[in-house]
Amino acid sequence: NPVSIPAAAVPINSGANANYGVSVDLPPGTPLSTDTTAQGTPVTTTIQRGFPVPITAFLDVNNNGAIDPDPLEEPRNITIDRVYTGFLQLLKESRILQGTGAAVQGTDGTFSIGPKRPAPGNIIEYRITYKNISESISGTGNVILNADNVVITEDGTAGTNNWAIDNPPTNGVIDTSNVVGSAKDSGASTITFFNGIPAVLGSDITGLTAATDVTKYVNTVTGVVPPQTTRTFTFQRKLN
């Protein structure tokens, strides 16, 4: 139902304001704005946008409660309330580099989210791509969504990560070792290294045990990630 402000009750003179509020209820099952779906390589993004809700304010000259076709007869202004269900998108991929090991198999040398087949001596390079998918600033009076205080944590012992663990069958050696100097961000950031299990603040070292290697990387992004900006965080691990 339209919000009506009768001129007799609240006359809005030239230069005056009348305020109203808008609440948008998205239906159950609405996907995240940052959702992606894997359709081969590379990953194809299917959402990557906000959900636009146009709101029209108009002069109801003929008092029928409807927007008439002719904008000259009933002047109007359209505002779009664009609702985002998340706007910082992260995508983690990997590829295999030969290093001191056997030749890389098939397409394993190309970044993708698919499983890989590394051999001892090969290097696994992880790439986390992060992007602010919100709309760039345009027009006047619009609000932009800057991603602020962005921190990316890669813990080799948490979640589905196991690259800092001596996985069964155990032999006293962690399965992968940090490649010193490989952790980099394409933009400005501070990368902090943690050693051991549990992880404690340490340094960019490499070893064959958790205590002598990097088990967690924390990438603290400098400043904001503006709309439509894409950056990457990469690090490498050698397969023991």
C-alpha positions as CSV (number, residue, x, y, z in Angstrom):
1,N,0.0,0.0,0.0
2,P,1.3,3.5,-0.8
3,V,2.3,5.9,1.9
4,S,0.1,8.9,1.4
5,I,0.9,12.4,2.8
6,P,-2.3,14.5,2.3
7,A,-1.5,18.1,1.5
8,A,-4.3,19.2,3.8
9,A,-2.8,17.4,6.8
10,V,0.9,18.0,6.2
11,P,1.6,20.6,3.5
12,I,5.1,20.2,2.0
13,N,6.2,23.6,0.8
14,S,9.1,24.2,-1.5
15,G,12.4,23.2,0.2
16,A,10.6,21.5,3.1
17,N,11.0,17.8,4.1
18,A,8.7,14.9,5.0
19,N,10.3,11.8,6.3
20,Y,9.2,8.2,5.9
21,G,10.8,4.9,6.6
22,V,11.1,1.8,4.5
23,S,11.6,-1.8,5.7
24,V,12.5,-4.6,3.2
25,D,11.7,-8.2,4.1
26,L,13.5,-10.7,1.9
27,P,11.8,-14.0,1.3
28,P,13.0,-17.3,3.0
29,G,15.8,-18.9,1.0
30,T,17.2,-15.7,-0.3
31,P,20.8,-16.5,-1.3
32,L,23.8,-14.5,-0.1
33,S,24.8,-11.7,-2.4
34,T,28.3,-13.2,-2.5
35,D,27.2,-16.7,-3.5
36,T,29.0,-18.6,-6.2
37,T,28.5,-21.9,-7.9
38,A,31.2,-24.1,-9.4
39,Q,30.6,-24.7,-13.1
40,G,33.9,-26.0,-14.2
41,T,37.0,-23.8,-14.0
42,P,37.0,-21.0,-13.2
43,V,34.1,-20.7,-10.7
44,T,31.1,-18.8,-12.2
45,T,29.5,-16.2,-10.0
46,T,25.8,-16.4,-10.0
47,I,24.7,-13.6,-7.6
48,Q,27.3,-10.9,-6.9
49,R,24.8,-8.1,-6.5
50,G,22.3,-6.6,-4.1
51,F,18.6,-7.1,-4.3
52,P,17.1,-3.8,-5.7
53,V,13.8,-2.5,-4.4
54,P,12.6,0.6,-6.3
55,I,10.6,3.2,-4.3
56,T,8.8,5.9,-6.2
57,A,7.7,9.2,-4.6
58,F,5.2,11.1,-6.8
59,L,2.6,13.9,-6.7
60,D,-0.8,12.3,-6.8
61,V,-2.3,15.1,-8.8
62,N,-5.6,13.3,-9.6
63,N,-5.8,11.7,-6.2
64,N,-6.2,8.1,-7.4
65,G,-3.4,6.6,-5.4
66,A,-1.7,5.3,-8.6
67,I,1.4,6.5,-10.6
68,D,0.1,7.8,-13.8
69,P,2.1,7.1,-17.0
70,D,2.9,10.8,-17.8
71,P,5.7,12.1,-15.6
72,L,4.9,15.6,-16.6
73,E,1.4,15.3,-15.2
74,E,2.6,13.7,-12.0
75,P,6.2,14.5,-11.2
76,R,8.1,11.6,-9.5
77,N,11.4,10.5,-8.1
78,I,12.6,6.9,-8.0
79,T,15.0,5.7,-5.2
80,I,16.5,2.2,-5.2
81,D,17.0,0.5,-1.9
82,R,19.5,-2.1,-2.7
83,V,19.7,-4.8,0.0
84,Y,22.9,-6.8,0.3
85,T,23.0,-10.1,2.1
86,G,26.8,-9.8,2.5
87,F,29.1,-7.8,0.2
88,L,32.7,-9.1,0.9
89,Q,33.2,-12.2,-1.2
90,L,36.0,-14.7,-0.6
91,L,37.1,-17.5,-2.9
92,K,39.8,-20.0,-1.9
93,E,41.6,-21.8,-4.7
94,S,44.8,-23.8,-5.1
95,R,47.3,-24.9,-7.7
96,I,50.4,-27.1,-7.8
97,L,53.9,-25.9,-8.6
98,Q,56.6,-28.5,-9.4
99,G,59.2,-27.4,-6.9
100,T,61.7,-30.2,-6.3
101,G,59.1,-32.9,-7.0
102,A,57.6,-34.7,-9.9
103,A,56.0,-33.0,-12.9
104,V,52.6,-31.4,-12.2
105,Q,49.7,-33.6,-13.3
106,G,47.0,-32.5,-15.8
107,T,45.4,-29.2,-15.0
108,D,46.7,-29.2,-11.4
109,G,48.9,-26.2,-12.2
110,T,45.9,-24.0,-12.8
111,F,44.1,-22.3,-9.9
112,S,40.8,-23.9,-9.1
113,I,38.6,-25.1,-6.2
114,G,39.0,-28.8,-7.4
115,P,41.1,-31.5,-5.7
116,K,44.8,-31.8,-6.6
117,R,47.4,-34.6,-6.7
118,P,50.7,-33.2,-5.4
119,A,53.8,-35.4,-5.0
120,P,56.5,-35.0,-2.4
121,G,58.6,-31.9,-3.2
122,N,55.7,-30.2,-5.1
123,I,54.5,-26.9,-3.8
124,I,50.8,-26.2,-3.1
125,E,50.0,-22.5,-3.7
126,Y,46.8,-21.3,-2.0
127,R,45.1,-18.1,-3.3
128,I,42.3,-16.4,-1.4
129,T,40.6,-13.8,-3.7
130,Y,38.5,-11.2,-1.8
131,K,36.2,-8.8,-3.5
132,N,33.8,-6.1,-2.5
133,I,30.9,-6.9,-4.8
134,S,28.8,-3.8,-3.9
135,E,27.9,-1.1,-6.4
136,S,30.3,1.7,-7.0
137,I,29.2,5.2,-6.1
138,S,27.0,6.9,-8.7
139,G,24.5,9.7,-8.7
140,T,24.0,11.9,-5.6
141,G,23.0,11.1,-2.1
142,N,23.9,7.4,-2.3
143,V,25.6,5.4,0.4
144,I,28.6,3.2,-0.6
145,L,29.6,0.0,1.3
146,N,33.4,0.0,2.1
147,A,34.7,-3.2,3.6
148,D,36.6,-2.1,6.6
149,N,38.7,-4.0,9.2
150,V,39.2,-6.9,6.9
151,V,41.3,-9.8,8.4
152,I,41.9,-13.1,6.7
153,T,43.0,-16.0,8.9
154,E,44.4,-19.2,7.5
155,D,44.8,-21.7,10.3
156,G,46.3,-25.0,9.1
157,T,44.8,-26.9,12.0
158,A,41.3,-25.6,12.0
159,G,38.1,-26.3,10.0
160,T,38.8,-28.3,6.9
161,N,42.4,-27.1,6.8
162,N,45.0,-29.8,7.7
163,W,48.1,-28.6,5.9
164,A,49.9,-27.9,9.2
165,I,49.2,-31.3,10.7
166,D,51.1,-34.6,10.7
167,N,48.1,-36.4,9.1
168,P,47.7,-40.2,9.5
169,P,49.6,-42.3,8.9
170,T,51.8,-40.2,11.2
171,N,55.6,-40.1,10.9
172,G,56.6,-37.2,13.1
173,V,56.7,-34.8,10.2
174,I,54.0,-32.3,9.3
175,D,52.6,-32.9,5.8
176,T,53.5,-29.5,4.4
177,S,56.0,-26.9,5.3
178,N,55.8,-23.1,4.8
179,V,57.7,-21.6,1.9
180,V,59.5,-18.6,3.4
181,G,58.6,-15.3,1.8
182,S,55.6,-16.7,-0.2
183,A,52.8,-15.1,1.9
184,K,51.8,-12.0,0.0
185,D,48.8,-9.7,-0.5
186,S,48.2,-7.9,-3.8
187,G,47.4,-4.7,-1.8
188,A,48.6,-3.1,1.3
189,S,48.4,-5.3,4.4
190,T,50.3,-6.7,7.4
191,I,50.9,-10.5,7.5
192,T,51.5,-12.1,10.9
193,F,52.9,-15.6,11.3
194,F,52.1,-18.1,14.1
195,N,54.1,-21.2,15.0
196,G,53.2,-24.4,16.8
197,I,50.1,-26.2,18.0
198,P,48.4,-24.3,19.7
199,A,49.6,-21.5,17.5
200,V,51.6,-18.7,19.1
201,L,52.9,-15.5,17.6
202,G,56.1,-16.3,15.8
203,S,57.9,-15.6,12.5
204,D,58.1,-16.6,8.8
205,I,60.1,-19.8,9.3
206,T,60.1,-23.3,7.8
207,G,60.6,-26.7,9.4
208,L,59.4,-30.3,9.6
209,T,57.4,-29.9,12.8
210,A,54.6,-27.7,13.9
211,A,56.8,-26.0,16.5
212,T,59.4,-25.0,13.8
213,D,57.0,-24.0,11.0
214,V,54.1,-21.6,10.3
215,T,50.8,-23.1,11.3
216,K,48.7,-20.0,11.0
217,Y,48.8,-16.9,8.8
218,V,46.8,-13.7,9.7
219,N,46.5,-11.1,6.9
220,T,45.3,-7.7,8.2
221,V,44.3,-5.5,5.3
222,T,45.3,-1.9,5.4
223,G,42.5,0.6,5.0
224,V,39.2,-0.2,3.3
225,V,38.3,-2.4,0.3
226,P,36.2,-0.1,-1.8
227,P,33.2,-1.3,-4.0
228,Q,34.2,-3.4,-7.1
229,T,37.8,-3.8,-5.8
230,T,39.4,-7.3,-6.0
231,R,42.6,-8.3,-4.1
232,T,44.3,-11.6,-3.4
233,F,46.2,-13.2,-0.5
234,T,48.5,-16.1,-1.5
235,F,50.9,-18.4,0.4
236,Q,52.8,-21.6,-0.5
237,R,53.3,-24.9,1.3
238,K,55.9,-27.6,0.2
239,L,54.7,-31.2,0.4
240,N,57.0,-33.3,2.6
